[in-house]
Amino acid sequence: MTMQAPHRGSGATLLLGILGLALAAPSWALDHKPIELVQAQAEVPEEMLLDVGIQLFDPGLPDDEYERYTLEDKGIFADVRNSEARYLPMRLKQTLEMSGYWGAVRIVPAVHLVDLRIGGAIYKSNGKDLEIDLIAVDARGKKWLDKRYKGEANPIVYKETEADREPFQSLYNKIANDLLKVAQKLDEEDVQEVRRVAELRFANYLAPIAFGDYLKVKKNKYKIEKLPSYEDPMMLRLAEIRERDFMFVDTLNEYYADFHAQIDPAYDSWRAYAYEEQLAYDKLTKQGRLEKILGAAAIIGGVIAATRGGRVGQTAGQVGVLGGMAILNDGFQKSEEAKMHRESLRELAASFDSEVAPILIDVNGEVLRLTGSVGTQYDTWRQILRQIFAAETGLPLDPNAGPIPASPGPSKN
């Protein structure tokens, strides 16, 4: 980071120069041992593949507006976090797809029913360190993972110009590998049970009157009580409607992918800047050099003031010290370049939900236009699915049917 001292005389220049040297820190100084992604060496049989749904992450911000404002003093910006909550799940999605061990991997709304659902909350993210509280639960309600994942950026990535390189790829690889370890403990019967439970939960949502007794639910755990005949015309219609639901979510995923591509340049630049500042700050605090530097600055200021003499000299020395401290405290967040990247992320995050293009769908020859945010469009779509199923099967709509219960979020440790 380049620091320029104000023109306040040689004393202030020397003082700020010392602070600048102290803050300068090489980004290549860390020794990284990357975690490699375990990838399938042969095609996994279809009957052993589970579909995965990744929810948008919780940005990990306090609800109180004043508390959010005070976080900026620590270099935590709500605009950046809100963008990260949409960006990071896409990185995890890409990693799981690269492994070759899963079926369809999608970014999904919280109420979407899928074989394995993953949720996350950002605990820490500053360009240098990333910590995510992550939970993975299958359709049966069995918890696969519930832990905090911590990763440190690979600084080499920030120095490269190669596109689509991820500084925290090891963290995503670790999550994918841990999920694989659980999956590999399942036999074919277990996998089929998960898939059937997901299907029956979807059926129960569409028509609880017809499918309410197929599953037993106790403490958020789902167990199959009986299986329907899959040659039943009603089940065939159910499969068709569920496929349409997947296609709708695939359409939503196009918006998530577009958002990911849009924020990539600004977010990468922001992280590279934040990385350098965080690394410099960590070096000062961990080595106890902050107090020493400020102490030395005060001594130098005193010596300069005594040498120059008079009230003018004393004032210049004080201004130099205060100016140096102001740069130390504010330098981590007041770069004009960083502000520009933050503003880009803020605008993109704010516009994502409000500017999603309307989706046109054909329902029995009638074209319906869904508008609003991603969440609003999906809520409307789910109601339409119920109506379609009722119309095709002759079953009455259940007026008391509630929404699909969202999976529990990651625990706060």
Steps between C-alpha positions, in 0.01 A plus 500: 500500500643841403473769765568868436579733785347846498738791456549580867874513522767236528380383843154403382644347185741284698226394741255399230778332309566274798130412518493432129793262524339325793179446309669373186470123496579253225197302387714199417630449852262220595562133451189337357422132479205473263230240553437308181147417388419128491365435152332194357733296282210330325138584439291445812188285439186713476328306778771615743472870421323743729379842388631790706335833576710786640313786660624857485715558805412715797730805475561486875399860566318633808138606454555833673593773250730681743687179577549448128639851470750445779627185326655724237758605758615139489507486122171308472268652241137393465505558124791265452354236731166501321679441172713225654185325626406448136850452360644237734223238450571509127866421566398202712259389227778507241729302729244224561436477126873466433522205738271287282339330801162673497187526290364845418647772722286812518470826691153469652246704695474405866176308452608294200497125569809308393696188595775689685466860607791723604474827691768734618566820695806719450682539831812675374615629162770758451688395188761317707282275715167338422289320760161347420259328736363223282226241541399218268180299555353232277130461420455257789606772742833331569777749560814441297707800602468779754829676553700815440737487207804725509725583210787738426537650156765377263682830435641381168151517350478873573817556300394299197301621203352159421123520500275303736764414757365479854726601793292290742467194281650279773209587729244397240699185427496416870121533516455288187736232632320487835164461327645222289620314809142490630357405160742211462366346819158462336413188309259493207204437729585807708531718190167380368337568836623859496369550148162344577454710813577816302244398240233416758559827684441681173186293441377579849546869429300482178219282634512436876156340487627226268857460627483606864531147641795381291757654734534501876653818643655520844737774615563611142595146400313340211440129471314316225184334627392359166586536134260587221486306179720683254280374216209692648396779256506743792867422565581543134342846507692574818829412330417728208414792726813451707705505181336831412595628844863407437487679165367813669780492757748452215366823352559676832853361501568683178442825692731391779769409247458835327531684831813298581656601170408865546652544844810289434730786389398741776501232769839362400649851510339568835635179652851564369499846657348376826754217512798737498350720769402208723840338463674823599268547798551141616876540488482807721266355758644149517858618545407773744659757273208740499570634847873514431451695180267750659738535793792562265290749309428694817871508591598616152233767515630620834859509380404696191293744703786556745748549217284755322392665824215736562129452479510460122738208526293334771185538296663350192613200703152445639341531158745246363413245769127554466523485124689172515246347738214612278659329202556185705137486617332600177729357235332163497169634370550835330670411177313660212548183298350288776205737524442462129492120526269513801263728314493260205421209729230700677326590176515146367371347823217754524395454138511119498163439663330805352606450138446130441333470162140376498463128431235387252352156557237303310234346722251293304524729201486818704819710519561642846748775576683480833655821625680629807804372685634148472329405824168651394505324166573164659224542761254575221628203302445259790139609529457445126643148534234416757229627269640304205515177697150547635364568152674198346409253772160627605616531860369797697743768610560479873422848640691419818818387329793697632826591330790262467705525823843645434800300611668619820781747454857443614558513873656815645812398688 
